[in-house]
Amino acid sequence: MNLAFAEIGKGYLLTTVNKLINWHKSMLERAQKEMGLSNYTLYWMAFLEGALVMWLIMKVAIHL
């Protein structure tokens, strides 16, 4: 019986995650078009954002 509920929950979770991914893609494409950014620029922005977040995490972790 629990397995049936797990399968239903799994399907719901996958559907929800797919909706979130599609929403994120559409928002990113819209923002890219409105700002006139190339894919290359977005890749660099994502890289720099990740580097900044990692730097902040490292600064906080060192001071703990």
N, C-alpha and C positions, 0 to 999 in steps of 0.2 A: 504494500500500500504506500509506504513512504517513497519507494522508487518512482511511482507514478507522479507523486507531487514534485519530486526532484526533477523529473523530465519536463513537467509543465513549467516549473520555475526556471529551468535552464533555457527553455524556448523563449520565455518572457524576457529573461536577461539578455539573450542574444538579440532579440528584436529591439530592446531598449538601447543596447550598445550600438547597434547598426543605425538607429535613428539619430543618436548622438553624433556618430561619425559623419553621417550625411549632413546634419545641421552644421557641424564644424566646417566641413568642406565648402558648403554653400556660403557661409559667412566669410571664410577666408578668400574665396574667389570674388565675392562682392567687394570686400575691402581692397583686394588687389586691383580690381578694375577701377574702383573709385579713386584710388591713390596713384594709379598708373605705374604700378611696380611690376618688374619682370620677375619670373620665377627665380632667377639667379639672385636677385636682391632679397627675395623672401627667404631663400636658403641661408644667406649670410645673416639676415636678421634673426632667424631661428637659431643659428649657431651661436651668435653673440648673446642672445637671450639665455641660452643654455649655459654658456660660459659664465655669465654674470650670476645666474642662480647657483651654479656650482661653487663659484668664488664666495658667495654669501653663506652658503651652507658650510663651507670649509672654515670661514671666519668664525661662525657661531660655534662649530664643533671644537675648534681649537680653544675657545674661551670657556668651555664647559668644565 
